[in-house]
Amino acid sequence: MLDIILETLIDALRMLPVLFLAYLFMEYLELKAGEKLNKTVSKVGYFGPALGSMIGAVPQCGFSGAVAGFYAARIVTLGTMISVFLSTSDEMLPILLSSDVGAYVIFKVLLFKILFGALCGFVIDIVLRTIKKGRATSSEHIHDFCEQEHCDCHENIFISAIRHTIKVLVLILIVSFSLNVLFEYIGNDILKNMFTNVPFVSEVIAGFVGLIPNCSVSVLITDLFVEGVITPGAMISGLMTNAGVGLLVLFRLNKNIKENIAIMSVLFVSGVTMGILCGQLWYMF
């Protein structure tokens, strides 16, 4: 039990700097929000999915949580957030680097995740820009977000950022500890038996497992691939849908539950589709 507590605390502390800086940035935007800021955010939004997919590939669990907060305040587009979720690697890269899978395999995994993450993000943003009209500006969303969290952003942005960070961190600690206890109780053998080599079925199962909002899931899925238990397609599917704590933060901060469920569904379908596609193309090059 002590090991589980320490593991949970270490994972949370690793996220702390990223989450705090993200909230500090949002508080600053609330303080300085204006027409010029809105135009800048709008312009950056067009390239957000490409940047998001590259940032998400960096093995850091906190990025997905930070971008979920940005989306809740509408600082970034939905496509940008999805691109980060899809490309997020967490512990995948260190595990692959420490194994004997080879540099080319690692290159293919990262390439698939970054390219497909960006592609999905661009498609989502183009569709939403086409069908959505009269949306609130970025400054309006940031102001609403601040009011929702009951903070006085104009008084001290550091205090407000700390308050936001603590709220989210407590939730992450509770859920992560519960999931880590569950994983320890279930055991890896039972989890391994959930997967099958039946075409497409393993990708779907891996996609569902990936939705669990815990950084340890990326460790499990990558280990199963390294051990030869699951196929490359299943690994890609599980890693694509696994957004670390991103979904957890999204459900905490974005109060539109129907929208959150729709986002999670898009994430699942996109990840599984990519996993199936990669499974068919993996050995072709």
C-alpha positions in Angstrom: 0.0 0.0 0.0 2.9 2.4 0.8 4.3 1.8 -2.7 0.9 2.7 -4.2 0.7 5.9 -2.1 4.2 6.9 -3.1 3.6 6.2 -6.8 0.4 8.3 -6.7 2.2 11.2 -5.0 5.1 11.1 -7.4 2.9 11.2 -10.5 0.9 14.1 -9.0 4.0 16.1 -8.1 5.3 15.6 -11.7 2.1 17.2 -13.0 2.1 20.1 -10.5 4.5 22.5 -12.3 2.7 22.1 -15.6 -0.8 22.5 -14.1 0.2 25.6 -12.1 1.8 27.3 -15.1 -1.3 26.5 -17.2 -3.6 28.1 -14.6 -1.3 31.0 -14.1 -1.4 31.7 -17.8 -5.2 31.5 -17.8 -5.4 33.9 -14.9 -3.1 36.3 -16.8 -5.3 36.1 -19.9 -8.4 36.9 -17.7 -6.6 40.0 -16.4 -5.4 41.2 -19.8 -8.2 39.8 -22.0 -9.3 42.1 -24.9 -9.9 42.3 -28.6 -6.3 42.0 -29.5 -5.9 38.9 -27.4 -9.0 37.3 -29.1 -7.5 37.9 -32.5 -4.2 36.4 -31.5 -5.8 33.3 -30.0 -7.9 32.9 -33.1 -4.9 33.1 -35.4 -2.9 30.6 -33.3 -5.9 28.3 -33.3 -5.5 27.5 -36.9 -2.1 26.0 -36.3 -3.0 24.6 -32.8 -3.5 20.9 -33.8 0.0 20.7 -35.4 1.7 22.3 -32.4 -0.5 20.3 -30.0 0.3 16.9 -31.5 4.0 17.6 -31.2 3.8 18.9 -27.6 1.6 15.9 -26.7 4.2 13.5 -27.8 6.6 14.7 -25.1 6.5 12.1 -22.3 4.8 14.4 -19.6 1.5 13.4 -18.0 0.6 17.0 -17.2 0.3 18.4 -20.7 -3.1 16.7 -21.4 -4.5 18.1 -18.1 -3.2 21.6 -18.9 -4.7 21.6 -22.4 -8.0 20.4 -21.0 -8.0 23.4 -18.7 -7.2 25.6 -21.7 -10.1 24.2 -23.6 -12.5 24.7 -20.7 -11.6 28.4 -20.9 -11.7 28.2 -24.7 -8.1 29.4 -25.0 -7.5 26.5 -27.4 -9.8 24.9 -29.9 -11.4 21.4 -29.6 -9.1 20.2 -32.4 -6.0 21.3 -30.5 -7.1 19.5 -27.4 -8.0 16.3 -29.3 -4.6 16.4 -31.1 -2.8 16.6 -27.7 -5.0 13.8 -26.3 -4.3 11.5 -29.3 -0.5 12.1 -29.3 0.1 12.1 -25.6 2.7 9.5 -24.8 3.2 9.6 -21.0 5.5 6.7 -20.1 5.4 5.1 -23.5 8.7 6.6 -24.8 10.9 5.8 -21.8 9.6 2.2 -21.8 10.2 1.7 -25.5 13.7 3.3 -25.2 14.6 0.9 -22.4 13.4 -2.2 -24.3 14.9 -3.8 -27.4 12.2 -3.0 -29.9 14.5 -0.9 -32.0 14.7 2.7 -33.0 12.6 2.3 -36.1 9.7 0.9 -34.2 9.8 3.9 -31.8 10.0 6.2 -34.8 6.9 4.7 -36.4 4.9 4.9 -33.2 5.7 8.5 -32.6 5.1 9.4 -36.3 1.7 7.7 -36.3 0.6 9.4 -33.1 1.9 12.9 -34.1 0.6 12.9 -37.7 -2.8 11.3 -36.9 -3.2 13.6 -33.9 -2.6 16.7 -36.0 -4.8 15.4 -38.8 -7.8 14.7 -36.5 -7.4 18.1 -34.9 -7.4 19.9 -38.2 -10.5 18.0 -39.4 -12.4 18.7 -36.2 -11.6 22.4 -36.2 -12.5 22.8 -39.9 -15.8 21.1 -39.3 -16.6 23.2 -36.3 -15.7 26.4 -38.0 -18.0 25.5 -40.8 -21.1 24.7 -38.7 -20.6 27.0 -35.7 -21.6 30.6 -35.7 -21.9 33.3 -33.0 -19.5 31.7 -30.5 -18.4 33.6 -27.5 -15.0 35.2 -27.7 -12.0 33.8 -25.8 -12.1 36.6 -23.2 -15.8 35.9 -22.5 -15.1 32.2 -22.0 -12.1 32.9 -19.7 -14.2 35.3 -17.6 -17.0 32.7 -17.4 -14.4 30.0 -16.4 -13.1 32.3 -13.6 -16.6 33.0 -12.3 -17.4 29.3 -12.4 -14.3 28.5 -10.2 -15.4 31.3 -7.7 -12.1 33.2 -7.8 -11.2 36.9 -7.9 -8.7 36.8 -10.8 -8.2 40.6 -10.7 -6.8 40.6 -7.1 -3.9 38.1 -7.2 -3.4 35.8 -10.2 -0.8 33.7 -8.3 -3.3 32.9 -5.4 -6.0 32.2 -7.9 -3.8 29.9 -10.0 -2.7 28.0 -6.8 -6.4 27.6 -5.8 -7.3 26.2 -9.3 -4.3 23.8 -9.2 -5.0 22.5 -5.7 -8.7 21.8 -6.6 -7.7 19.7 -9.7 -4.7 18.1 -8.0 -6.9 16.8 -5.1 -9.2 15.2 -7.6 -6.3 13.7 -9.5 -4.9 12.3 -6.3 -8.1 10.6 -5.3 -8.9 9.1 -8.7 -5.3 8.0 -9.4 -4.9 6.4 -6.0 -8.2 4.5 -6.5 -7.2 3.3 -9.9 -3.7 2.3 -8.7 -5.2 0.2 -5.9 -7.6 -1.4 -8.5 -4.7 -2.2 -10.8 -2.8 -3.7 -7.9 -5.8 -5.8 -6.8 -6.7 -7.0 -10.3 -3.1 -7.8 -11.3 -1.6 -7.7 -14.8 -2.4 -11.3 -15.6 -6.1 -10.6 -15.6 -5.6 -7.5 -17.6 -3.6 -9.4 -20.1 -6.4 -11.9 -20.5 -8.7 -9.2 -21.6 -6.9 -8.8 -24.9 -7.2 -11.1 -27.8 -5.5 -11.4 -31.2 -8.9 -11.5 -33.0 -8.7 -8.8 -35.8 -10.2 -5.5 -34.7 -11.4 -6.8 -31.3 -8.0 -6.2 -29.6 -7.9 -2.6 -30.9 -11.4 -1.9 -29.5 -10.6 -3.5 -26.1 -7.3 -1.5 -26.0 -9.2 1.6 -26.9 -11.6 1.1 -23.9 -8.7 0.4 -21.6 -6.9 3.6 -22.8 -9.9 5.7 -21.7 -9.0 5.0 -18.1 -7.8 8.5 -16.8 -4.5 7.3 -15.3 -0.9 7.7 -16.5 -0.2 4.1 -15.5 -2.4 2.8 -18.3 0.3 3.9 -20.9 2.8 1.8 -18.9 0.5 -1.3 -19.0 -0.3 -1.0 -22.7 3.4 -0.4 -23.7 4.6 -3.3 -21.6 2.0 -5.6 -23.1 3.3 -4.7 -26.6 7.0 -5.2 -25.6 6.1 -8.6 -24.1 4.3 -9.6 -27.4 0.9 -9.9 -25.7 -0.8 -7.3 -27.9 -0.3 -6.3 -31.6 1.1 -3.0 -32.7 -2.4 -1.9 -33.8 -3.8 -2.6 -30.3 -0.9 -0.7 -28.7 -1.5 2.3 -31.0 -5.3 2.2 -30.3 -4.8 2.1 -26.5 -2.1 4.8 -26.5 -4.2 7.0 -28.8 -7.3 6.9 -26.5 -5.2 7.3 -23.3 -5.0 11.0 -22.6 -3.5 10.6 -19.2 -5.4 12.8 -16.7 -6.8 14.9 -19.6 -10.3 13.5 -19.6 -10.4 13.7 -15.8 -9.5 17.4 -15.8 -12.0 18.0 -18.7 -14.9 16.5 -16.8 -13.8 18.5 -13.7 -13.6 21.9 -15.4 -16.0 21.8 -18.4 -19.5 21.7 -17.0 -21.2 20.6 -20.2 -21.4 16.8 -19.6 -23.0 16.0 -22.9 -20.1 17.8 -24.7 -17.6 15.9 -22.6 -19.1 12.6 -23.4 -19.1 13.5 -27.1 -15.4 14.5 -26.9 -14.6 11.2 -25.2 -16.5 9.4 -28.0 -14.6 11.2 -30.7 -11.4 10.3 -28.9 -12.3 6.7 -28.7 -13.4 6.3 -32.3 -10.4 8.2 -33.6 -8.0 6.2 -31.5 -9.5 2.8 -32.4 -9.7 3.8 -36.1 -6.0 4.7 -36.1 -5.1 1.5 -34.3 -6.9 -0.6 -36.9 -5.3 1.3 -39.7 -1.8 1.0 -38.2 -2.4 -2.7 -37.6 -2.9 -3.1 -41.3 0.0 -0.9 -42.4 2.5 -1.7 -39.7 4.5 -4.4 -41.5 4.2 -2.7 -44.9 7.1 -0.3 -44.2 
